[in-house]
Amino acid sequence: MKTIRKMMLGAAASALLLTSVGTPAALAQSAANQIALVDYVNPLMGTDSSYRLSYGNTYPAVAVPFGMNSWTPVTGEPGSGWGYTYDGEKISGIKQTHQPSPWMNDYAAFALMAETGPVKVKQQERGSWFSHKAEVARPYSYKVYLADYDVTAEVAPTERAAQFRFTFPESDDAHILLDGLAGGSMVKVDVKSRRITGYVRNNHGGVPDNFHNYFVAEFDRDFTLARTWAGENAPTNELAREGDHVGAVLSFKTKKGDKVHVRVASSFISPEQALLNLRSEIGSDSFDTTQAKAKAAWEKELSRIRVTDPDPEKIRTFYSSLYRMLQFPRVFYEKDANGKIVHYSPYDGKVHDGYMFTDNGFWDTWRAVFPFFALMYPELDSQIMQGLVNTYKQGGWLPEWASPGYRNVMIGSNSANLIADAYFNGVRGFDVETLYEAMIKNATTSEGRPRDKAGKVIAAVGREGAEYYNRLGYVPYDVGINENAARTLEYATADFSIAQLAKLLGKEGDAKKYRERALNYQKLYDNQSGWIRGRNQDGSWSTPFNPYKWGDAFTEGNALHYSWAVMQDVQGLMNLMGGREKFVERLDAIFTTPPIFDESYYGQVIHEIREMQIVDMGQYAHGNQPIQHMPYLYNWAGAPWKTQHHVRDIMAKLYSSAPDGYPGDEDNGQTSAWYVFSALGFYPVASATGEYAIGSPLFQKAELTMPNGKTLTINAKNNSDANIYLQSVALGGKPLTKTYFTHRALSQGGTVDFVMRATPNKQWGTAPADAPFSISAPSK
């Protein structure tokens, strides 16, 4: 791993490493200033993953922030969600991708590949050996040497387009292939215009019947030969093809060092819009200009947070994580000839005015990604909310997992959390009443939900078992609804979000009703076992009960994980568990109980189980979302120094910028968001409260440019790998004993001063009044 990181550093970063160790801090900082923040990013972080074990399950996404398209090299099997893995040996192309997760797989993908010699169209045969030593992955460009063909391939992105540059050897048989991949595609070659047009329709669900991704690819030199192929058949001289899997191959005669440039753009609206996207986003720009613009786009966003530390590895991990956070949800809208925002709807198949975003699982991202948007990107958050309004109007329901439309994945009603959190924290400019209506619809009925192409209800939309929940206060174990206890907990959290938004909108009756429902978690707390567990419709407990059993009543976790998923009322949970001391003991036990497990519900050891088992953190399963907030709960129990210990331990042990740098699935920025927030020294445990639980800052200094232009400076005096505990905290020069910051205070900028030390301060933040919000706590 050290060898990998050393290669990634490059000359400038290596110089920083040497100066930061061997010379005064001023010289180290001077060296750091010479490195663009985007060049700290390692897009290969998290790519050393597989179906059996995830260290991120990411791919090196070449894109601009929130771009409609990303581009990635392909090392995997055709159609596999694991399109690029670090241990891959051959590259078969560079594809346009929209994949949010290997478990969701891709849609609207097509690939370009360069070859010399006899044409090979089969993906399994055309792959070229490559080495990470001859691969340069940046957020704004990708470059690789295709050894079998003596070709160097490069790509640089825009939001909806990209430029390719292929450098060839001397050859009478140099080729560039455009592969439409399986799932429905068309290609047409216009030799005179040096252009390929067409479409792809591949997907894994969530699309209307008329779904197309139209593309145009323009070349900067004439072809000696143009051909197309279908399936795995040899290419012929036909210039147009349509079928399940078609492609085109263009041939050239090249001298050594000849470069062939390809400008590519796409559109979900029409072929004409694809060409418009090409003209408006690339125009006559050179490859280097496109690359420079993409680099500038990343630098602009990353530089909104500037961190200072003598350890460049921490800086690399931070900005690599921030890069992941700024990819999803991706824009799904385009600009017409008049510059108006329009979109093709993956919900009704029509073209509408206004914003649309996609590729996001709210089960993951409501926890920290969307609170980050509310804090740092309220304008973007507003646009996303406008997109949700459009989704509701076009599809009749809010999305919970969109890719690009409704997908039947995960559980909960978590759209309520990110909507309420945005509005609670001052995000405006969207039709909140329509979104409130949608939230209430989710909470009221499970009837009339959308169906997939097979006619099956998409259970992930709305609330599965809503009628049971509203009548009993929980989703029963014995009525054929799986993961019922997890659903109950998540519905209760969503009910709290509804209550908070209802109060802001002056709907006092709803506010009272849903605030009471937010306490429904209590109905599944078993005093005898001390855990949340499944309950039958008649009120009896489900048996047998094994708290180490994954799945069943829970989602990708067990009772030891989900029993803490009461973010809205930690004090109430603490009361059920016997008070502060016992609560702390229970929290401690999660980290010390051996990682035993029961996988019988799944019939195999799923990767989330294995990721918990192997990191030597007991039952703490940071690789999955339900328990990621748990280390911060000590703040509610008068033991904030234990939060400080655990969050620093997790950051140090489970994260790095290397290909195995994540502790589990990265999941659309959520696991990265945990790291980004925690490295800054605070974390948003509960939505729609406007509070962030304080942890232990990772850096000596961080400067945040807030959306209003003000600067929030976070200083951590004496900070080091040994000094992880808070001696004191001051906000705006005033001592702070509360174990949380408010959104209002941070958004106004100013200075946070942490003073760090090597031993716990067991007096700071320990009073009950110092704890963050809980429904059951006395009013502040």
N, C-alpha and C positions, 0 to 999 in steps of 0.2 A: 504493500500500500504506500509506503514511503517513496518507493521508486515512482509510482504513478503520480503522486502529488508533486514530486520534484520535476517530472516532465511537464506537468501542467503549469508550473510557475513561469517558465520563460525567463529570459535574461533579466528583465526589469524586476520581476517579482523575486527572483533569486537574489538580486542585489539588495532588495528590501530585507529579505530574510537575514542576510549577512550583516547589513548595517544595523538592523534593529537589535541584533544580538551583540555586535562588537563595537558599536560606536554610540555616541550620545543620542538621546531620543530625538533631538532636533534634526539630526541627519537622517534618522530613520523616517521621520515624518516627511522630510523633503523628498526622499525616495518614494514614499507612498503617494505623494502628490503627483508624481510623474505617471502613475498608472491610472488609466480610466477605470471607474468603478465597474463598468460592464466587463472589463477584462479580468476582474476577480472571479467572475461567474464561471462555473464548470457545468456546462449542459449535460455532461455525462454523469453527474451526481444522480445516483439512484438507478442507473441502468444495469447494474450487476444483479439482475433479478430473474426469476423464473416463476412458473406456475406454482411450484412447491414452496418457494421461499422468496419473499419480497424484501428488497432493500430500497424500495421506492417505486418499482414498476413504472419508471419514467422512460422517456426517449429523448434524445437531444433535439429539442424543438427549435428550429430556426424560424424566427417569427419576429414581429414587432409586438409590443404590449397589446394584449387582447385582440390580436389580429384574427380576421375571419379564417385565415388558413395558416397552417404551419407546414414546415418541410422537414423531413427526417430521412436519414439513410435507412435502408432496409437490409437487415441481416437474417431475419426470421423466415419461417415457412410461409408460403402463400396463404393469405387470409387469416393468419395468426394475429391475435391481439398483441403478441410479443414481437412486434415488427423489428425492433432493434434491441439487442442485448449485448452487454459488454464483452461476453465471451464468444460472440459470433466471429466467424473466421472469414466470411465472404460477404460482399455487398452486391446486391442484385439490382439496385436502383436507388434513386432519391425520390420519395413520394410526397405529394401533397396529402396532408393528413388533417383530420378533425377529431382524432381519437382522444377522449378525455381520460380513458382508463383501459387497460387490456381486458378487463372484465366486461366493458361495454363494447369493445372493439371499435373499428373504424367505419366511416361512411364517406362517400363522395371522394374517394381516393383515386389517384392515378400517379404513374411514376415515369421518370426519365432515366435513361441509362446510356452510357457510351461504350462502344466496343471497337475493336479492330479485328480484321480477319473475317472468317466465316460468320455470318449472322446467327446468333442464338437468341431465340425469342422466349424459350421456356425459362421461367424464373429460377428453377432449380439448376439449370445448366449454364445460364449466363453469368452467374455470380462470379465476382473476381476476388481473389485473395487481397486482403489489406492488412495494415498494421496500425495500431494506435500511435505508433511512432511517426507515421506519415499521415496522421489525421489531425486536423485543427477544428475543434468544435467551439463556436462562439454563439451567443444568442443571435447575433446579427449576420452570421455567415457560417458556412461549413465547407471544408476543403478536405479531399481525400485522394490518395494515389491508388488507382485501380491497377494493381500490379500485372494482372494477366493481359491487360491491353496497353500498358504503358501510357495510360491516360490519367490526367489530373482533372477531377470534377469539383466544381464549386457552385454554391448557390447563395444568393442574398435576397432577403424578403422585403415586401411591403405588406400592407394590410390584406390586400386581395390579389396580389401579383408577386412575381419573383423574377430574378435574372439568374440564368445559368451561364457558366463559362467552362468550356471543355477544352483542355490543352492536349493536342494529339501529337503522336510521333509521326515520322514519315510513313505514309501508308496509302496504298491504292484502294484500300477497303476500310475506311473509317466510317463509323455509323453512330447515329443517335436514335434511340428507340423511345417511343412514347407508348406506354402500356396502359390501356384502359381498365385492366384488371377484370376479374369475374364479377358478374352481378348486373350486367346490362351496360353496354357502352357503344359509342359510335365515333369513328374518325373519318376525316375527309382532308385530303392533301390538295392544296392549291399551289402548284409548282411555280407559277408565275409570281404569285405574291409571297412565296417562300413561307407558307403558313400551314399549320394543321389546326383545324377546328373540330369540335365534337362535344361529346358529353359522357359522363359516367353516372351510373345510378346505384352503385353498390351501397349497401347499408345493412344494418342489423336491427331494423325496426325504427319506429318513431318518425315515419315519413308518410305523406299522402301518396296516392297513386301516381300523381303527375310529377313526382320528385325527379329533378335533374340537377347535376352540377355541370354547367356549360363551360368549356375552356377554349382558349385560343393560345397558340404557341407560334411565335414569329422568329425566324432564323435570319442571321445577318449575312449569309452567303448562299449561293445557288447550290442545288443538289446535283450530284451526278446521276442519282437514281432515287426514285421514291416508290415505296411499296407499302402494302398493308398485309395484315395477317388476321386470322380468326382462330381462337382456341390455341392449340399448340402446333398448328400446322405451319409449314414453311411459308414465308411471305411470297406474295405474287405482285404483279404489276398493277393490280386494281388500286385506284386512288381513293376509294371510299368503301367503308365496311360498317356494318351494324350487326350486333348480335350480343350474346351473353358476355363474350370476352374477345375484344378486338384491340388491335394496336397498329401503329405505323412505324416504319423504319426509313430514315433518310440517310443517304450515303454520300461520302465526300472523298476527294483525293486531297491529302494533306502533306505538307512538309513538316519537318520536325519543329515543334514549337508553335504550330498554327493553332489559333484559338477560334472556336466556333461559339458564338453567343446565341442564347435563346431567351426571348422575353415571353413569359407565361402569365396569364391571368385567368380568373374564373368568376362565375356568377351563378347564383341559384335562381336568378330571374329569367335570363334569356341570353342567347349568343351575342346579341347586340350589346347587352350590358357588360358581358365579359370583355368585349373589345373596348368599351368605354372605360372599364376599370384599368385595362392595360394602358390606354392613352393618358388617363388622368393621373395614374400612380407611378408610371415609369416614363412614358413619353419618349423623349430622346436621350434620357439619362444613360450614362455608361454604367457598366457593372460596378466600377469603383464608387460611382456616385450613389447608386442604390445602396451599396454596402455602407457607405459613410452616413447616409440618411438613417438607415436602420440602427446603426451604432449610436447616432445622436439621439434617436428616439428612446433607446434604452437608457442612455446616460442621463437624459432629462428626468426620467422617472426614478431611477435608482438614486440619483443625487438628491432627491427629496429627503433622504435619510443618510447622513454621513456619520460613520462610526470611526473612532480612533482607538487603536490598541497596538501594542508591540508585537502581537502574535498574528501574522498574516493569515494563518489557517482559519482563525476565528472569523476574520474579515471575509475570506473566500466562502466559508460556509454560510455566513449571513447573507451575502449578496446572491449566492446561488439559490438560497431559499427564497429570497425576495423575488428573484427572476421567476420562480415557479408560481408565486402568488399572483404575478401580473400577467398571466396567460389566460386564465379562466375567470368568469364565463367569457367566451369569445364572442365578438360581434357577429351578428347574423343579419346585419342590414347593409345596404349599399347606398350610393348616391347617384341619382339619375342625372340626365344631361343638364338639368337646371340646378344641380347641387342639392336637391331635396332628399331627405332621408326616406328611403323606402325599403321594404323587405318582402321576400317570399316567406309565406307563413308555413312552417312545418306542421301546423295544426289544421288549417282548412285548405291549403294548397293554392291560395290566392295571393296576389301582390297587394300590399297595403302600404299606406304612409306610416311613418313613425319607426321607433326603435324596436329591435328584437335582439336578444342575446340567447346563447344556448351553451350546451356542454357543461353542465354543472349538476352535482348531486348535493342538494341542500342538506341531506342527512349529515354530510361531512362539513360543508362550508359555512353553515349558519353559526358555527361555534366560534370561529376566529377570523375567517376570511372576510365575511361581510361586516363584522365590527371594525375590521381594519379599513374597509372601504368607507364606512360611515365616519371614521376618524380622519382619514387621509384623502379620500376620494369622494366627497359628498356629491359632486357633480356627476361623476360616473354612476354612483349609487342611484341617483335620481333617474338617470337614463335606464338603468336596469329595472327600476320600479316601473317606469313607463312601459318597458318591454313586457313586464308581468301583466300590466293592465291590458296590453294588446293580446297577450296569450289568453287571458281569461275571456276577453270578448270574442276571440276567434275559436277557442276550444271549449269554453264553458267551465274550465277548471284551472286552478293554478298548477304549474308543473312542480314536481318534487325531484324528479331526475329527468332532465331534458337532454336528448342526444339524437337528432336535433329536436324532435318533438317528445311527446309523452313516452316514457319507457317504464317497464314493469320491474323496477329495481328498488330495493330497500324499503323502509317503512317510515311512518311518522307523518306529521303535518307541519314540517319544519319551515315551509314558506312563511308561515305566520311569524316565526321568530325573526327572520331577517327583515320582513316588512315593518314590524313593530319597532325593532331596534333602530332601523333607519329613521323612522318618523320621530321616535322618542329622542334621538340624538340630533334632531334639527334638519334632517334631509327633507327637502321640499321640492316642488315643481312637478308633482305627479298626482294623479287622481286617487287620493287616498280613500275616498268613500267607496269607489269601485273595488279597490283591493280589500277594504274591510268587508264588503259584501261577499267577496270570494272567500275570505277567511271564515266567515260565519257559515257559508254554504258547506265548506269542508267539515266544520264542527257539528253540522246539523243532520246531514244525511249522507248515506253511501249510495243512494240510488242515482241512476242516470250518468254514471261515470263513463269515460270513453272506453272503447273496446279496441283490441288489436285486430290484425287482419284475419285472425282465426275466429273472431267473434267473442273472445274471452275478455272479461272485464279487466282493465288495467288496475290491479288492486293497490299499486303504489301511489295512485292519484287519490286525493281526498283522504278519508279515514276508513280503512277497513275495520268493520265492527263498530262503526260510530253509534249505531242504535243500541247495541249492548252497553257500550261505554256510557252513553247518556242516561240509560236506565239504571245501571248497576254501579257506575262509577269506575268500572274497569272492564277490560276485554277478557271474557272468560277463557280458561284453559281448555275446556271440553266442548267447544262449539265449532271446532274445525278451523280455527284461525290461528295459524302458527305465530310464534314470537309475540305472544299476547301480552306478557308482562312488559316487554320492551315497548310495545305499542302504547300501553297504558301510561307508562312514564313519559313517553314523548308527547302524547296528547295532553297530559297535565302541564307540561312545560309550554306547549303551544297555547293552552288555555290561559296561562299567565300572560303570555304575549298579547293575546286578544284583550284581556282585561286591561293591560297597560295602555293599549291603543284606544280602547273604548273610553277610558277615562279622559285621555287627551282630546277625544272627539266629542266629549260631553254626553256620552251614552252611559249614564250612571247605572241604569238597571243592568245592562250587559256587563259593565265593569264588575259589579258585585257578583253576578252569576258566575262569570268565568274565573274570578279570583277564588271563589269557593271551589270550583272544579280543579283549580290548580293544586289543590290539596289532595286530589284523588290518589296520589302515590301512597298515601297512608293506608288505603284499603288493601294494598298488597304487601304491607310490611308485616312479617310474621314475628311476633315477639318471642316465640319459643326458639326459633333458629337464629333470629337476629338479622334476617336477610329479606329482601324483596323476593317473592316467589309467585308462581302461577296459582290462580284461584279458580275454582269451578263456578258454574253458574249458580249453584245452590248455596254458595258461600264457603264450602269446604275447600281445604287446600288440596292442590294436586299432589299426588303421591305416586311413586316414591320421589323424594326430593334429594337431590345431590347438588350442593352449591357449586361444585366444580364442573358440572355438566354444561358444556357449551351448546348454544343454540336452544332448541326446544321452546321454552318460554322467552328466550332472549335472542338477540340478533348479534351474531359474531362475537359472543362473549358469554359470561356466566353470571350468576348471582353476585359474586364478589366484585364484578365490574359494574353491573347495572345498578346495584343498590346505592351507588353514589350519584346517580343521574337525577338529582333533585336540585338543580342549580337555582331554582327560584325560591327554595326554602331550606337552605342548609341548616338553619337553626331548628326548624321543625323536625328534620331528620335526626339531628343531634339529640333532640328531646326524646325521640323514639328509641335511640340507642343508649340512653341512660345518662346523658349529660356530657360535658366537655371532656373530662378525663377519659371516660370510656370511649368516646368518639375518637380521641387521639390514639388510644390503644388499638382501636379497630383500623384506623388508617395505617398505623405502624405495621400491623399484622399483614396488610396487603403486600408490603415490601419484603416481609420476612417469611411468609408461608411458602413452602416449596412449590414449584410450578407444576403441581400435579393437575391432571385434567381428565375429563371424560368426553371423548369425541364421538360417542355412539350415535348421537342424533344425526351426524353427518356421514357416518360410515367410513370416515377417513380423518386423518389429522390435517385439517385445513391450515393454510399458511399462517393465518393469524394466531393459531394455537402455537405453532412451532416458533413463531417470532417472539411470543411471550416466554416460551420455555428456555430459549437458548441464551438470553441476555443476562441471566443471574440477577433479576430484580423481583424474584418471588412471583406473585400473582399479578403484578402490575404489567398491563399489556398496552404500553404506550403506542405500539404499532397500529392500534385501531382506536377509533374516535371516542367511544363511549366513556372511557376512563381518563382521557388525556387531561381533563381539568382537575382530576382528583388531588394532585400534590398541592394545589392552591387552597384546598379546603381547611388546612391547618389554620389559616387566617381567621376562620370563623370560630375556632376552638381555643384561641389564646396561645397558640404555639406557632407563630409565624416563622420562627427560626427553622422549623422543620420544613416548611415550604421552601425557604431559601436553600437549605441543604439539598433537597430532592430535585428542584428545578436545575440547579447547577450540575448536579450529578447526571441528570438525564441529558442535558446539553453536551456535557463532556463525553459521555459514554456512548450515546446513541446516534449522534450526528457528526458528520464530517463532510467535506466537499468531495470526497472520493466516490467512485462508482457504487460502493456499498454504503453510502452516506446517510441513508434513512433507516429508521427502525421498522418499517413496514410500508404499506402503500402510501404514496404521497397524497393522492386523492385531491386533485384540483386545487392545490394550494393549502389545504387545511393543516397537514402535518408541518409544512413550511411555516404557516402562520403561527403555529404554536411556538416554533423556534424564534421567529422574528419578534413576536411580542415578548416572549420570555427573555430574549437577549436584551431587549430594551428595559426590562425590569418590571413588567406588569402584564396582566392577562385578563381578557373579558370572560369571566366565568358564566355570568347570567345575562341573557339578552334583555333589552328594554328596561335596563336599570340605570344606564349611564355610569357604571362603575367598572373599574379594573382592579382586580386583586394584585397587590404588590408582591413581587418575588425577589429575585436577586439579579441585578443588571450584570451583563457579561462584559461590557466594554468600559473602558475608562471614561469615554465621552461619546455621546451621540447627539447630533443636531438634526432636528426634524423641522423641515419647512412646512408649516401647516397651511391648509387651503386658503386661509385668509391672509397669507403672506407673513404672518408672525413666525418667529423661531422659538421652538421648544428645545432647550438645551438640558441634557441629562448628564450630570457629572457623577462619577463614582470614585471618590477619593480613596486611595490605598487599594483599589481593586486589583485582584490577582487571582490565580488559581487556588491560592491558599486562603485569601481573604474573601470569603463568599457570604459572610453574615453581615447584616445591617447593624451598625452602631446607632445610626440615626438617619432620619429623612427630613428634609426641609423642602417646602414648596413655596417659591417666591420669597425665600429668605425666612419663612416662618416654620418653626418646627412642626412636624406632622406626626401624630401618634396613630391616626387611622391606618388601617392596613389596606387601604384602597385609594386610588385616585379617581376623580370624577372626570367624565368626558368634558364637561363645561370648563373645568380648570385647565386641562391639557390643551384643549383647542384654542385657548387664549394665549398660548405660548408662555414664555418666561423661563424660569430655571428650576429644575429639580436637582437637589444636592443629596446624594447618598454618601454616607461615610461608612466604609467597609472595614471589617476586622476578621480575624481568624477564629474567634470563638463566639458562640451565640450570645446575643443580648436578650436575656429572658425577661426583661422588663418592658421592652418596646412593643407596643401594639397588642398587649395582652388583655386589656379590659374588655368586657362584653360590648361596651359602646364603641370600641374600635373596630368591630367586625363589619364587613360589608353587608349589603341588604339581604334580608330574608323576610318572607311574608309573616312568619311567626315571631319575628323579633319586634321589640318595642319600637314605636315610630321614632325616627331620628329628629 
